[in-house]
Amino acid sequence: MNLEGIKLSQLRVLAAIARFGNFSEAALQLGVSQSAASHAIAALEAELGIVLLSRGRHGASLTPVGARILAHVHTMLNALEAIGKEANLTKGLQGGHLRIASFRSAATHVLPGVIAEFQKRFPGVSITIRECRFGASVAQALRQGQADLGITILPTTDEFEAWELLRDEYLVLFPPDCNLKESLTWQDLYKLPLILPAPQDECRLLIDAHFDRFKQPLNPTYEVMEDSTAVGMVSQGLGITIMGKLAAEPLPPNVQVRSLPVKLERIIGAAILAEGLHSPAVYAFLESLKALGTAQPGSSSPSLSDVA
């Protein structure tokens, strides 16, 4: 038996006959004559020294050994298709430009490492980052064609395909001299002035909704725009603040951190326009984002493994 003599065209014929159940339909789908299909199977059976198909008046069906071999045939054909996809992807990634819109803390702490790894693989693709204040601004950049891919807060609307990347816990930051227990109660949050973002800020809306859910009032003493301002004020003993871990970093060493009495997280994800025409660079970068962890599919959030 000389396996080197087996041709991919023979394996494709076997797979097609197994699918359609007869030589004529398989030959039609493959664009060859019925006699060419018959010759391919005869040559394959002769090379292997076994009977792969049972022929009858009503068509052709796999023999038991033929069914087992077909599983390996599918593996080989799928691998060949993957090779072609990889080659086409690389050919499309020898140049071009990728525009990413992201809110600030993700642009600071999530994107740099991913971009560094991506550009090691695809140095010909240039990347620009558009920093946005809110997730809504990321969505607007995608809608208006100002960005190809966005890092935003999930969930999104149906106009986007979105993939979960990571979950960012909201933490309470306390001044250095506070005597704190390991676990907080709601009452612990009212002992010092509260520093929060302005009411229209997306993070503030998330915090407000969380506190409303547990019937806890929120009466901030200070409302500030920048996360760094809030962290600096906490560091100077002016009060406490609540913010996502990514937004808080890097923390001054003297600031104390605790979880909320009931955990609050924001879901950070990648998004593209669902009806858009996307370049190979977009899908390759989504693949690079897999390094952040296993994406969890939801009703509008397919797994990152589905992008290729």
DRENDO-1510 file (C-alpha; in Angstrom, 1 decimal, always signed):
<recs>
REC; n; res; u; v; w
REC; 1; MET; +0.0; +0.0; +0.0 .
REC; 2; ASN; +1.4; +3.3; -1.1 .
REC; 3; LEU; -0.4; +6.1; +0.7 .
REC; 4; GLU; +1.6; +8.7; -1.3 .
REC; 5; GLY; -0.5; +7.7; -4.3 .
REC; 6; ILE; -3.7; +8.9; -2.7 .
REC; 7; LYS; -5.0; +12.1; -4.1 .
REC; 8; LEU; -7.1; +14.8; -2.4 .
REC; 9; SER; -9.5; +14.7; -5.3 .
REC; 10; GLN; -10.3; +11.0; -4.5 .
REC; 11; LEU; -11.0; +11.9; -0.9 .
REC; 12; ARG; -13.3; +14.7; -2.0 .
REC; 13; VAL; -15.2; +12.3; -4.2 .
REC; 14; LEU; -15.6; +9.8; -1.3 .
REC; 15; ALA; -16.9; +12.6; +1.0 .
REC; 16; ALA; -19.4; +13.8; -1.6 .
REC; 17; ILE; -20.7; +10.3; -2.3 .
REC; 18; ALA; -21.1; +9.7; +1.4 .
REC; 19; ARG; -23.1; +13.0; +1.6 .
REC; 20; PHE; -25.4; +12.5; -1.4 .
REC; 21; GLY; -25.7; +8.7; -1.5 .
REC; 22; ASN; -25.0; +8.3; -5.2 .
REC; 23; PHE; -22.2; +8.8; -7.8 .
REC; 24; SER; -24.2; +11.0; -10.1 .
REC; 25; GLU; -25.2; +13.7; -7.6 .
REC; 26; ALA; -21.7; +13.7; -6.1 .
REC; 27; ALA; -20.1; +14.1; -9.5 .
REC; 28; LEU; -22.5; +17.0; -10.3 .
REC; 29; GLN; -21.6; +18.8; -7.1 .
REC; 30; LEU; -17.9; +18.4; -7.7 .
REC; 31; GLY; -18.1; +19.4; -11.4 .
REC; 32; VAL; -16.7; +16.1; -12.8 .
REC; 33; SER; -18.2; +13.3; -14.9 .
REC; 34; GLN; -19.8; +10.3; -13.2 .
REC; 35; SER; -17.2; +8.1; -14.8 .
REC; 36; ALA; -14.4; +10.3; -13.3 .
REC; 37; ALA; -16.0; +9.9; -9.9 .
REC; 38; SER; -16.3; +6.1; -10.3 .
REC; 39; HIS; -12.6; +5.9; -11.4 .
REC; 40; ALA; -11.5; +8.0; -8.4 .
REC; 41; ILE; -13.2; +5.7; -5.9 .
REC; 42; ALA; -11.9; +2.5; -7.7 .
REC; 43; ALA; -8.4; +3.9; -7.6 .
REC; 44; LEU; -8.7; +4.8; -3.9 .
REC; 45; GLU; -10.1; +1.4; -3.0 .
REC; 46; ALA; -7.3; -0.3; -5.0 .
REC; 47; GLU; -4.6; +1.8; -3.3 .
REC; 48; LEU; -6.0; +1.0; +0.2 .
REC; 49; GLY; -6.9; -2.6; -0.7 .
REC; 50; ILE; -10.4; -2.4; +0.9 .
REC; 51; VAL; -14.0; -1.7; -0.2 .
REC; 52; LEU; -15.2; +1.7; +0.9 .
REC; 53; LEU; -18.6; +1.8; -0.8 .
REC; 54; SER; -21.4; -0.7; -1.3 .
REC; 55; ARG; -23.0; -0.1; -4.7 .
REC; 56; GLY; -26.6; -1.0; -5.4 .
REC; 57; ARG; -29.6; -0.1; -7.5 .
REC; 58; HIS; -30.5; +2.7; -5.1 .
REC; 59; GLY; -27.1; +4.3; -4.9 .
REC; 60; ALA; -24.0; +3.9; -2.8 .
REC; 61; SER; -23.4; +3.6; +0.9 .
REC; 62; LEU; -20.3; +3.4; +3.1 .
REC; 63; THR; -19.1; +0.1; +4.3 .
REC; 64; PRO; -18.2; -0.1; +8.0 .
REC; 65; VAL; -14.5; +0.5; +7.3 .
REC; 66; GLY; -15.5; +3.2; +4.8 .
REC; 67; ALA; -17.4; +5.0; +7.5 .
REC; 68; ARG; -14.4; +4.9; +9.8 .
REC; 69; ILE; -12.1; +6.2; +7.1 .
REC; 70; LEU; -14.5; +9.0; +6.2 .
REC; 71; ALA; -14.0; +10.5; +9.6 .
REC; 72; HIS; -10.3; +10.8; +8.8 .
REC; 73; VAL; -11.1; +12.2; +5.4 .
REC; 74; HIS; -13.1; +15.0; +6.9 .
REC; 75; THR; -10.2; +15.8; +9.3 .
REC; 76; MET; -7.8; +16.1; +6.4 .
REC; 77; LEU; -10.2; +18.2; +4.2 .
REC; 78; ASN; -10.9; +20.5; +7.2 .
REC; 79; ALA; -7.2; +20.9; +7.8 .
REC; 80; LEU; -6.6; +21.8; +4.2 .
REC; 81; GLU; -9.3; +24.4; +4.4 .
REC; 82; ALA; -7.8; +25.8; +7.6 .
REC; 83; ILE; -4.4; +26.0; +5.8 .
REC; 84; GLY; -6.0; +28.0; +3.0 .
REC; 85; LYS; -7.7; +30.4; +5.5 .
REC; 86; GLU; -4.5; +31.0; +7.3 .
REC; 87; ALA; -2.6; +31.7; +4.1 .
REC; 88; ASN; -5.3; +34.1; +2.9 .
REC; 89; LEU; -5.4; +35.8; +6.3 .
REC; 90; THR; -1.7; +36.4; +6.2 .
REC; 91; LYS; -1.8; +37.7; +2.6 .
REC; 92; GLY; -4.4; +40.2; +3.7 .
REC; 93; LEU; -2.3; +41.2; +6.7 .
REC; 94; GLN; +0.8; +42.2; +5.0 .
REC; 95; GLY; -0.3; +45.8; +5.1 .
REC; 96; GLY; -3.3; +47.9; +6.0 .
REC; 97; HIS; -4.6; +49.9; +8.9 .
REC; 98; LEU; -6.7; +49.0; +12.0 .
REC; 99; ARG; -8.6; +51.7; +13.9 .
REC; 100; ILE; -9.6; +50.9; +17.5 .
REC; 101; ALA; -12.0; +53.0; +19.6 .
REC; 102; SER; -11.8; +52.3; +23.4 .
REC; 103; PHE; -12.7; +53.9; +26.7 .
REC; 104; ARG; -9.8; +55.2; +28.6 .
REC; 105; SER; -9.1; +52.6; +31.2 .
REC; 106; ALA; -9.3; +49.7; +28.7 .
REC; 107; ALA; -7.0; +51.7; +26.3 .
REC; 108; THR; -4.5; +52.1; +29.2 .
REC; 109; HIS; -4.6; +48.6; +30.7 .
REC; 110; VAL; -6.1; +46.1; +28.1 .
REC; 111; LEU; -4.9; +47.2; +24.7 .
REC; 112; PRO; -1.2; +47.8; +24.9 .
REC; 113; GLY; -0.2; +44.2; +25.6 .
REC; 114; VAL; -2.6; +42.9; +22.9 .
REC; 115; ILE; -1.3; +45.4; +20.4 .
REC; 116; ALA; +2.3; +44.5; +21.2 .
REC; 117; GLU; +1.7; +40.8; +20.5 .
REC; 118; PHE; -0.4; +41.5; +17.4 .
REC; 119; GLN; +2.3; +43.6; +15.9 .
REC; 120; LYS; +4.9; +40.9; +16.5 .
REC; 121; ARG; +2.8; +38.6; +14.3 .
REC; 122; PHE; +1.7; +41.3; +11.7 .
REC; 123; PRO; +4.2; +44.1; +11.7 .
REC; 124; GLY; +2.8; +45.4; +8.4 .
REC; 125; VAL; -0.5; +46.5; +9.9 .
REC; 126; SER; -0.6; +49.9; +11.5 .
REC; 127; ILE; -2.9; +50.6; +14.4 .
REC; 128; THR; -4.4; +53.8; +15.8 .
REC; 129; ILE; -6.4; +54.1; +19.0 .
REC; 130; ARG; -9.2; +56.6; +19.5 .
REC; 131; GLU; -9.8; +57.2; +23.2 .
REC; 132; CYS; -13.4; +57.8; +24.1 .
REC; 133; ARG; -14.9; +58.9; +27.4 .
REC; 134; PHE; -17.9; +56.6; +27.4 .
REC; 135; GLY; -19.0; +53.3; +25.8 .
REC; 136; ALA; -21.6; +55.3; +23.9 .
REC; 137; SER; -18.8; +57.3; +22.3 .
REC; 138; VAL; -17.2; +54.0; +21.2 .
REC; 139; ALA; -20.5; +52.9; +19.6 .
REC; 140; GLN; -20.8; +56.2; +17.8 .
REC; 141; ALA; -17.3; +55.9; +16.4 .
REC; 142; LEU; -18.1; +52.5; +15.0 .
REC; 143; ARG; -21.4; +53.7; +13.5 .
REC; 144; GLN; -19.8; +56.7; +11.9 .
REC; 145; GLY; -17.0; +54.7; +10.3 .
REC; 146; GLN; -14.4; +56.3; +12.5 .
REC; 147; ALA; -13.3; +53.0; +14.0 .
REC; 148; ASP; -13.2; +49.4; +12.8 .
REC; 149; LEU; -13.3; +47.7; +16.2 .
REC; 150; GLY; -14.4; +49.0; +19.6 .
REC; 151; ILE; -13.6; +48.1; +23.2 .
REC; 152; THR; -16.7; +49.0; +25.2 .
REC; 153; ILE; -19.1; +48.1; +28.0 .
REC; 154; LEU; -21.5; +45.3; +27.3 .
REC; 155; PRO; -24.3; +44.6; +26.6 .
REC; 156; THR; -24.6; +46.4; +23.3 .
REC; 157; THR; -27.5; +46.9; +20.8 .
REC; 158; ASP; -28.3; +44.5; +18.0 .
REC; 159; GLU; -26.5; +46.6; +15.5 .
REC; 160; PHE; -23.2; +45.2; +16.9 .
REC; 161; GLU; -21.6; +41.8; +17.2 .
REC; 162; ALA; -19.9; +41.8; +20.6 .
REC; 163; TRP; -17.6; +39.4; +22.6 .
REC; 164; GLU; -17.0; +39.4; +26.3 .
REC; 165; LEU; -13.3; +39.9; +27.2 .
REC; 166; LEU; -13.2; +40.4; +30.9 .
REC; 167; ARG; -15.1; +41.5; +34.0 .
REC; 168; ASP; -14.0; +44.5; +36.0 .
REC; 169; GLU; -15.0; +44.7; +39.6 .
REC; 170; TYR; -16.1; +48.0; +41.2 .
REC; 171; LEU; -14.1; +48.6; +44.3 .
REC; 172; VAL; -14.4; +51.1; +47.2 .
REC; 173; LEU; -11.2; +53.1; +47.8 .
REC; 174; PHE; -10.6; +54.4; +51.4 .
REC; 175; PRO; -8.0; +56.9; +52.7 .
REC; 176; PRO; -4.9; +55.6; +54.4 .
REC; 177; ASP; -5.8; +56.2; +58.0 .
REC; 178; CYS; -9.2; +54.4; +58.0 .
REC; 179; ASN; -9.6; +51.4; +60.4 .
REC; 180; LEU; -11.4; +48.9; +58.1 .
REC; 181; LYS; -12.8; +45.5; +58.5 .
REC; 182; GLU; -12.1; +42.9; +55.9 .
REC; 183; SER; -15.7; +42.9; +54.7 .
REC; 184; LEU; -17.8; +46.1; +54.3 .
REC; 185; THR; -21.4; +46.7; +55.3 .
REC; 186; TRP; -23.6; +49.3; +53.6 .
REC; 187; GLN; -23.3; +51.5; +56.7 .
REC; 188; ASP; -19.5; +51.6; +56.3 .
REC; 189; LEU; -20.0; +53.6; +53.1 .
REC; 190; TYR; -21.7; +56.5; +54.8 .
REC; 191; LYS; -19.1; +57.3; +57.4 .
REC; 192; LEU; -16.9; +59.5; +55.1 .
REC; 193; PRO; -17.7; +62.0; +52.3 .
REC; 194; LEU; -18.4; +60.2; +49.0 .
REC; 195; ILE; -16.6; +61.1; +45.8 .
REC; 196; LEU; -18.3; +60.0; +42.5 .
REC; 197; PRO; -18.4; +60.8; +38.8 .
REC; 198; ALA; -21.0; +63.2; +37.5 .
REC; 199; PRO; -24.6; +61.9; +37.2 .
REC; 200; GLN; -24.4; +61.5; +33.4 .
REC; 201; ASP; -21.3; +59.4; +33.5 .
REC; 202; GLU; -21.8; +55.8; +32.5 .
REC; 203; CYS; -20.0; +54.4; +35.6 .
REC; 204; ARG; -22.1; +56.6; +37.8 .
REC; 205; LEU; -25.3; +55.3; +36.2 .
REC; 206; LEU; -24.1; +51.7; +36.9 .
REC; 207; ILE; -23.3; +52.5; +40.5 .
REC; 208; ASP; -26.6; +54.3; +41.0 .
REC; 209; ALA; -28.5; +51.4; +39.6 .
REC; 210; HIS; -26.6; +49.0; +41.9 .
REC; 211; PHE; -27.3; +51.0; +45.0 .
REC; 212; ASP; -31.0; +51.5; +44.0 .
REC; 213; ARG; -31.3; +47.7; +43.7 .
REC; 214; PHE; -30.5; +47.4; +47.4 .
REC; 215; LYS; -32.4; +50.5; +48.4 .
REC; 216; GLN; -29.2; +52.3; +49.5 .
REC; 217; PRO; -29.2; +56.1; +49.0 .
REC; 218; LEU; -26.3; +57.8; +47.3 .
REC; 219; ASN; -25.5; +61.4; +48.3 .
REC; 220; PRO; -22.0; +62.3; +47.0 .
REC; 221; THR; -20.2; +65.2; +48.6 .
REC; 222; TYR; -18.0; +65.7; +45.5 .
REC; 223; GLU; -18.7; +65.0; +41.8 .
REC; 224; VAL; -15.6; +64.9; +39.6 .
REC; 225; MET; -14.9; +64.1; +36.0 .
REC; 226; GLU; -11.5; +62.3; +36.1 .
REC; 227; ASP; -10.8; +59.0; +37.9 .
REC; 228; SER; -7.3; +60.2; +38.8 .
REC; 229; THR; -8.9; +63.2; +40.6 .
REC; 230; ALA; -11.0; +61.0; +42.7 .
REC; 231; VAL; -8.1; +58.7; +43.6 .
REC; 232; GLY; -6.0; +61.7; +44.5 .
REC; 233; MET; -8.7; +63.1; +46.8 .
REC; 234; VAL; -9.0; +59.7; +48.5 .
REC; 235; SER; -5.3; +59.5; +49.0 .
REC; 236; GLN; -5.4; +62.9; +50.8 .
REC; 237; GLY; -8.1; +61.8; +53.1 .
REC; 238; LEU; -11.0; +63.8; +51.6 .
REC; 239; GLY; -13.4; +60.9; +51.3 .
REC; 240; ILE; -14.0; +57.5; +49.6 .
REC; 241; THR; -14.8; +56.7; +46.0 .
REC; 242; ILE; -16.2; +53.7; +44.0 .
REC; 243; MET; -14.7; +52.8; +40.7 .
REC; 244; GLY; -13.8; +49.9; +38.4 .
REC; 245; LYS; -10.5; +48.3; +39.2 .
REC; 246; LEU; -9.0; +49.1; +35.8 .
REC; 247; ALA; -9.9; +52.8; +36.2 .
REC; 248; ALA; -8.3; +52.9; +39.7 .
REC; 249; GLU; -4.9; +51.6; +38.6 .
REC; 250; PRO; -2.2; +52.4; +39.4 .
REC; 251; LEU; -3.3; +52.9; +43.0 .
REC; 252; PRO; -1.2; +55.0; +45.4 .
REC; 253; PRO; +0.4; +52.5; +47.9 .
REC; 254; ASN; -1.4; +54.1; +50.9 .
REC; 255; VAL; -5.0; +53.8; +49.5 .
REC; 256; GLN; -7.0; +51.0; +51.0 .
REC; 257; VAL; -9.3; +48.9; +48.8 .
REC; 258; ARG; -12.4; +46.8; +49.6 .
REC; 259; SER; -15.2; +45.1; +47.7 .
REC; 260; LEU; -18.7; +46.5; +47.9 .
REC; 261; PRO; -21.1; +44.7; +50.3 .
REC; 262; VAL; -22.6; +43.1; +47.2 .
REC; 263; LYS; -20.3; +42.6; +44.3 .
REC; 264; LEU; -20.7; +44.9; +41.2 .
REC; 265; GLU; -18.9; +44.3; +37.9 .
REC; 266; ARG; -18.9; +45.8; +34.5 .
REC; 267; ILE; -18.5; +43.6; +31.4 .
REC; 268; ILE; -15.8; +44.8; +29.0 .
REC; 269; GLY; -16.0; +43.5; +25.5 .
REC; 270; ALA; -15.0; +43.9; +21.9 .
REC; 271; ALA; -17.6; +45.1; +19.3 .
REC; 272; ILE; -17.8; +45.4; +15.6 .
REC; 273; LEU; -20.7; +46.5; +13.3 .
REC; 274; ALA; -22.9; +43.4; +12.6 .
REC; 275; GLU; -23.6; +44.4; +9.0 .
REC; 276; GLY; -20.1; +45.8; +8.3 .
REC; 277; LEU; -17.5; +44.6; +5.8 .
REC; 278; HIS; -14.4; +43.9; +7.9 .
REC; 279; SER; -10.8; +43.5; +6.9 .
REC; 280; PRO; -8.7; +40.5; +7.9 .
REC; 281; ALA; -6.9; +42.7; +10.4 .
REC; 282; VAL; -10.2; +43.1; +12.4 .
REC; 283; TYR; -10.6; +39.3; +12.7 .
REC; 284; ALA; -7.0; +38.7; +13.4 .
REC; 285; PHE; -7.0; +41.3; +16.2 .
REC; 286; LEU; -10.2; +39.7; +17.7 .
REC; 287; GLU; -8.2; +36.5; +17.7 .
REC; 288; SER; -5.4; +38.2; +19.6 .
REC; 289; LEU; -7.9; +39.3; +22.2 .
REC; 290; LYS; -8.5; +35.7; +23.1 .
REC; 291; ALA; -5.4; +36.0; +25.3 .
REC; 292; LEU; -7.5; +37.9; +27.8 .
REC; 293; GLY; -9.4; +34.7; +28.6 .
REC; 294; THR; -12.2; +32.5; +27.3 .
REC; 295; ALA; -15.0; +34.6; +26.0 .
REC; 296; GLN; -18.4; +33.7; +27.3 .
REC; 297; PRO; -21.1; +33.6; +24.6 .
REC; 298; GLY; -24.4; +35.3; +25.3 .
REC; 299; SER; -27.6; +36.1; +23.4 .
REC; 300; SER; -25.8; +38.8; +21.4 .
REC; 301; SER; -22.2; +37.9; +22.4 .
REC; 302; PRO; -20.7; +35.0; +20.4 .
REC; 303; SER; -17.5; +33.3; +21.5 .
REC; 304; LEU; -14.4; +34.7; +20.1 .
REC; 305; SER; -13.6; +31.3; +18.8 .
REC; 306; ASP; -16.4; +31.9; +16.3 .
REC; 307; VAL; -14.8; +34.8; +14.5 .
REC; 308; ALA; -12.4; +32.9; +12.3 .
</recs>
